[in-house]
Amino acid sequence: MMAVKEVRARTALCNCRIFMPRLGGWKSLASASSRITSSSSSNDSSSIDSNSDAINNGNLQKSPKTWKRRNSIAGFNSVLRTWAGQENGAPQAEEWLGRMQASSVQPTVQSYNHMIQACVKTGNIAAVEHWISTMCGQSLSPNAVTFSTLAQAHARKGDAASAAAVLDRMREEGVEPNAWTYTIILNAWAKAGDLARADAMLVEMEAATLQPTAATYSALMHAYSKAKDVSGALAVWEKMSEAGLTLDAIAYTNLIQVRVLAGDILRAEQHFEEMLAANLEPNEITFGVILAAHAKNANVAKACAWWTKMMEHSVAPVAHIYHSMIQVHANAGQNQVAREWADKFKSTGMRPTQHTYGILVDMHAEEGNATKCEQLLCEMRDCNLTVNRVLYNTLIKAHVNAGDFSAARDALKAISSNSLVPDNYSYNPLFYGLVRSGHLREAEELMDEMTHACIEPHAMLHQSLAAAKQRREEVPVAGSLLPVVDWIEEKTPEGTRCFRSAHGDGTLRQELPVSGLVQLQSEQGPYFWNVDTNKTSWELPSQRSADLGNQPPSSGQL
């Protein structure tokens, strides 16, 4: 059985060509571990020395007698350290710790720290505590690295309070926290969104005369950025600069994100150039922040230029990069190009996410293409992706834009039937659609429905309904228009704008009418365009009403 295990261990290690720094050059894990295996199985002292020499790349100058035991420890620790760096390396690390003890080599604090780090990678806090207890049972005292790693284990689980409690435990054990300890806990509070406690960690760190690192400031800057607190993030950056710390790639990326958040894309791009000048390589996150900013602004030219620049830096695009390229074209009204980018994304083999579908559903919703929206939501379910409230809200918008209020109501009901809770954005598209179409009674009933659902309608809804009612005193709702109206603006199910004759002959056309009076639609309700005089007004030209304080869109916007 031992021979079988030996073969399996060697096979696993040889299949994993991982490189280890620090011990006198770069040696592969397979080489180091297989040679230590040889020494531990033979228990031959000369073999141990030769294996240690191999691990240290032949740089040993001391005599074999002096270095024999120390290099055996170094060799085992180097293998443990490498397995500790792997996501699922805990079983192998534990196996090598056993081999170390079987070779009569006593594990050190460093050995156990590597073992603990391997457990952190798997999120096994119970195992971390087990190995700390084992250390103490071997008369070895946990050090700052041990406790910092324990704090890291809690932080990775999202438990900032337990991570912070490690500080008290360290002090009880007489172990002083180091900069890494404070940075881990600060980052844990930052990720939890507790900026006050994150700031307190920085103050406590400085009070302990420990110099915050670039990583410390970067974590805090990122936290302020996530909280959309631009001034707070920039204050952290200034403090970092005053400390004379050199920004690393992560710090620059966070700074770029802050500038984008402040709407200062030009400064963000300048920081990118500073990053390159400092010989720091941007990654997909750096490019993603800038691309997302241009996508939001529908700046196709800039987005495409940054895509090209990303290719020049040999940065492989990831999902969120493709999302930005789809989004920028959709926002610019270039839906066909957006679809082409969506096809490019699918061709990479990357799995579409909720966000991917969200962009596409919204794009088709703007066109009023509810059928395509339904199809995309079915695809999501087939891919085991959850259709959330935002997507249902977008579907409601699609049906409203298609003029199908009944289907919009069904989509609204589907939110509750899928164990979700509607919000203001669920009701708003349907409300405004009803108001624009002159269905004021139904719009008012919908507001009552919102109130019964414990959703307070926004003041804008009340204002919009009041304004529409005031206009309605002189303008009848659709279906009973005065004969003076010649054309009514509508949308086809595909979202195409068209005009229906108001004279009952059913004529439907996509071209703008060349004469007569046209009833158009806006967010505030219907208004009128006199084609002959090329003027717009809220009221029928033959009637007068009070000034509502709003101007209808000008004829130049038609």
Secondary structure, 3 states (H helix, E strand, C coil): CHHHHHHHHHHHHHCCCCEECCCCCCEEHHHHHHHHHHHHHHCCHHHHHHHHHHHCCCCCCCCHHHHHHHHHHHHHHHHHHHHHCCCCCHHHHHHHHHHHHHCCCCCCHHHHHHHHHHHHHCCCHHHHHHHHHHHHHCCCCCCHHHHHHHHHHHHHCCCHHHHHHHHHHHHHCCCCCCHHHHHHHHHHHHHCCCHHHHHHHHHHHHHCCCCCCHHHHHHHHHHHHHCCCHHHHHHHHHHHHHCCCCCCHHHHHHHHHHHHHCCCHHHHHHHHHHHHHCCCCCCHHHHHHHHHHHHHCCCHHHHHHHHHHHHHCCCCCCHHHHHHHHHHHHHCCCHHHHHHHHHHHHHCCCCCCHHHHHHHHHHHHHHCCHHHHHHHHHHHHHCCCCCCHHHHHHHHHHHHHCCCHHHHHHHHHHHHHCCCCCCHHHHHHHHHHHHHCCCHHHHHHHHHHHHHCCCCCCHHHHHHHHHHHHHHCCCCCCCCCCCCCCEEEEECCCCCEEEEECCCCCCEECCCCCCCEEEEEECCEEEEEECCCCEEECCCCCCCCCCCCCCCCCHHHC
